[in-house]
């Protein structure tokens, strides 16, 4: 009798390699020598129009949330399931085992009420929102996808290696494009307008966070039983 093939876990696409990363290196980092850090900040502030917070030496540049966008910070596994609810231009970042989904400004303030309305409010879910006056590590600028050719390094750049665990773009923002039109928003509920629906996105993320929680709890129970019987 034929067996049943178990469902496969969702996979997260590989992020775009950041500028200045060496071959065989891990995820790219926004921590860089002064010349490259200055160009990174220029890209965010001048090309994208995003507010940044100057970083002390040795620390990554940070983006200010609550102005142009808010952020849903979720486990990468849960975020991977929610990518289908995003538009093609919706920026998504990765850092360690976390995924950061950019949503419309004001979305973080709506999070508690939406979770209650979706009947997830009573559960402790591994998700949080960054809104007004929040900060997130700025992912390094990715290489141009069209040519795959990195711009030549400036005189102050050197060949700094990326730092393990630094933020990278899975779906980077596009220079010269207004990010707001691509962000999940509460006003898109029910398919109104062209923006992704924040409610569907949040419901999917919450469902996956709950499944992860149950799976971990099940493994913990099995381990306890094995220890008790040994």
C-alpha positions as CSV (number, residue, x, y, z in Angstrom):
1,X,0.0,0.0,0.0
2,X,1.4,3.3,-1.0
3,X,2.5,5.6,1.9
4,X,1.6,9.2,2.4
5,X,4.3,11.8,1.5
6,X,4.6,14.2,4.5
7,X,4.2,17.9,3.6
8,X,7.4,19.8,3.1
9,X,8.3,22.8,5.2
10,X,8.1,26.2,3.4
11,X,11.4,27.5,2.1
12,X,12.6,31.1,2.2
13,X,14.1,32.3,-1.1
14,X,17.8,33.3,-0.9
15,X,18.2,37.1,-0.3
16,X,20.0,39.3,-2.8
17,X,23.7,39.5,-2.1
18,X,24.7,42.9,-0.8
19,X,27.3,45.2,-2.3
20,X,30.8,44.6,-1.2
21,X,30.3,41.0,0.0
22,X,33.1,38.6,-0.7
23,X,32.6,35.2,-2.4
24,X,31.7,32.4,0.0
25,X,30.8,34.9,2.8
26,X,27.7,34.8,4.9
27,X,24.8,37.3,4.9
28,X,25.8,40.9,4.1
29,X,26.0,43.5,6.7
30,X,25.3,47.2,6.9
31,X,28.4,47.6,9.2
32,X,31.1,49.0,6.9
33,X,34.0,51.4,6.7
34,X,33.1,55.1,6.6
35,X,33.0,55.5,2.9
36,X,30.6,52.6,2.3
37,X,28.5,53.4,5.3
38,X,28.1,57.0,4.0
39,X,27.0,55.7,0.6
40,X,24.5,53.3,2.3
41,X,23.0,56.2,4.2
42,X,22.9,58.3,1.1
43,X,21.0,55.6,-0.7
44,X,18.4,55.3,2.0
45,X,17.9,59.0,2.6
46,X,18.3,60.4,-0.9
47,X,17.3,57.6,-3.3
48,X,14.5,56.1,-1.1
49,X,13.7,59.1,1.1
50,X,13.8,57.0,4.3
51,X,14.9,58.4,7.6
52,X,18.0,56.9,9.2
53,X,19.7,57.1,12.6
54,X,23.5,57.6,12.5
55,X,25.3,54.6,13.8
56,X,28.3,54.7,16.2
57,X,31.5,53.1,14.8
58,X,31.2,49.3,14.6
59,X,27.4,49.3,14.7
60,X,24.9,49.1,11.8
61,X,22.9,52.0,10.4
62,X,19.3,52.0,11.5
63,X,16.1,52.9,9.8
64,X,13.4,54.9,11.5
65,X,10.0,53.2,11.4
66,X,6.6,54.9,11.7
67,X,7.3,57.5,9.1
68,X,7.2,55.9,5.7
69,X,6.4,52.4,6.9
70,X,6.0,50.1,10.0
71,X,7.4,46.7,10.3
72,X,6.1,43.2,11.3
73,X,8.9,41.2,12.9
74,X,8.1,37.5,12.7
75,X,9.9,34.1,12.5
76,X,11.2,33.6,9.0
77,X,9.2,30.4,8.7
78,X,6.0,32.2,9.4
79,X,6.9,35.1,7.1
80,X,7.6,32.8,4.2
81,X,4.0,31.6,4.3
82,X,2.8,35.1,4.2
83,X,4.8,36.3,1.1
84,X,2.0,35.4,-1.2
85,X,-0.1,38.2,0.4
86,X,2.5,40.8,-0.6
87,X,2.7,42.8,-3.8
88,X,5.7,42.4,-6.1
89,X,7.2,45.7,-4.8
90,X,6.6,45.0,-1.1
91,X,10.1,45.2,0.7
92,X,11.0,42.3,2.9
93,X,14.2,41.9,5.0
94,X,15.8,39.0,6.8
95,X,18.0,39.0,9.9
96,X,19.1,35.8,11.6
97,X,15.9,33.7,11.9
98,X,13.6,36.7,11.7
99,X,11.7,38.2,8.8
100,X,10.7,41.8,8.7
101,X,7.7,42.6,6.6
102,X,7.2,46.3,5.8
103,X,3.6,47.4,6.2
104,X,1.9,50.8,5.9
105,X,2.7,53.4,8.6
106,X,0.2,53.1,11.4
107,X,-0.1,49.3,11.0
108,X,1.8,48.7,14.2
109,X,-0.7,50.7,16.2
110,X,-3.5,48.6,14.7
111,X,-1.8,45.3,15.6
112,X,-3.4,44.6,19.0
113,X,-6.9,45.4,17.9
114,X,-6.5,43.3,14.7
115,X,-5.2,40.3,16.6
116,X,-8.2,40.6,19.0
117,X,-10.6,40.9,16.1
118,X,-9.0,37.8,14.4
119,X,-9.3,36.0,17.7
120,X,-5.6,35.7,18.2
121,X,-5.4,38.2,21.0
122,X,-5.5,35.7,23.9
123,X,-2.4,33.7,22.7
124,X,1.3,34.6,23.1
125,X,2.5,34.8,19.5
126,X,6.1,35.3,18.5
127,X,5.5,38.4,16.5
128,X,5.9,42.1,17.2
129,X,5.4,45.4,15.4
130,X,7.8,48.4,15.0
131,X,6.0,51.6,14.6
132,X,6.3,55.2,15.7
133,X,9.9,56.0,16.8
134,X,10.9,52.4,16.2
135,X,14.3,51.3,14.8
136,X,15.4,48.5,12.6
137,X,18.9,47.6,11.4
138,X,19.3,48.8,7.8
139,X,20.1,46.0,5.4
140,X,23.0,46.5,3.0
141,X,22.2,47.7,-0.5
142,X,21.9,44.7,-2.8
143,X,23.6,44.4,-6.1
144,X,21.8,45.5,-9.2
145,X,19.8,42.5,-10.5
146,X,20.0,43.5,-14.1
147,X,23.8,43.3,-14.6
148,X,25.1,41.6,-11.4
149,X,28.1,43.9,-11.6
150,X,29.1,45.6,-8.4
151,X,30.2,49.3,-8.6
152,X,33.9,49.7,-8.1
153,X,34.9,50.3,-4.4
154,X,35.7,53.8,-3.3
155,X,39.1,54.7,-1.8
156,X,37.8,54.5,1.8
157,X,35.9,51.2,1.4
158,X,38.6,48.6,1.4
159,X,37.3,45.0,1.4
160,X,35.3,44.7,4.6
161,X,33.8,41.3,5.2
162,X,30.1,41.1,6.0
163,X,29.1,40.3,9.6
164,X,27.3,37.1,10.3
165,X,23.7,37.7,11.3
166,X,23.4,41.2,9.8
167,X,20.2,42.3,8.0
168,X,19.8,41.6,4.3
169,X,17.1,42.4,1.8
170,X,15.0,39.4,0.6
171,X,12.9,41.8,-1.5
172,X,14.7,45.1,-1.7
173,X,13.0,48.5,-2.2
174,X,13.4,50.1,-5.6
175,X,15.1,53.5,-5.9
176,X,12.8,56.2,-7.1
177,X,9.6,54.4,-6.3
178,X,7.2,55.4,-3.6
179,X,7.1,52.5,-1.2
180,X,3.7,53.3,0.3
181,X,1.7,52.0,-2.7
182,X,3.2,48.5,-2.2
183,X,2.7,48.1,1.5
184,X,0.0,46.1,3.2
185,X,-2.6,48.4,4.7
186,X,-5.9,48.1,6.6
187,X,-7.6,50.2,4.0
188,X,-7.1,47.4,1.5
189,X,-9.3,45.0,3.4
190,X,-11.6,43.1,1.1
191,X,-9.5,43.8,-2.0
192,X,-10.2,47.5,-2.1
193,X,-7.5,49.4,-4.0
194,X,-4.3,47.9,-5.3
195,X,-2.3,47.6,-2.0
196,X,-2.0,44.2,-0.2
197,X,-4.4,43.5,2.6
198,X,-2.9,43.8,6.1
199,X,-5.6,41.7,7.7
200,X,-4.9,38.7,5.5
201,X,-1.2,39.1,6.0
202,X,-1.5,39.3,9.8
203,X,-4.0,36.3,9.9
204,X,-1.6,34.1,8.0
205,X,1.4,35.2,10.1
206,X,-0.5,34.6,13.3
207,X,-1.6,31.2,12.2
208,X,1.9,30.1,11.3
209,X,3.3,31.5,14.6
210,X,0.7,29.4,16.4
211,X,1.7,26.3,14.5
212,X,5.3,26.9,15.3
213,X,4.4,27.3,18.9
214,X,2.4,24.0,19.0
215,X,5.2,22.1,17.2
216,X,7.8,23.3,19.7
217,X,5.5,22.5,22.6
218,X,5.0,19.0,21.1
219,X,8.7,18.4,20.8
220,X,9.2,19.6,24.4
221,X,6.6,17.1,25.6
222,X,8.2,14.2,23.7
223,X,11.6,15.0,25.1
224,X,10.1,15.1,28.7
225,X,8.5,11.7,28.2
226,X,11.8,10.2,26.8
227,X,13.7,11.5,29.8
228,X,11.1,10.2,32.2
229,X,11.2,6.7,30.7
230,X,15.0,6.5,30.6
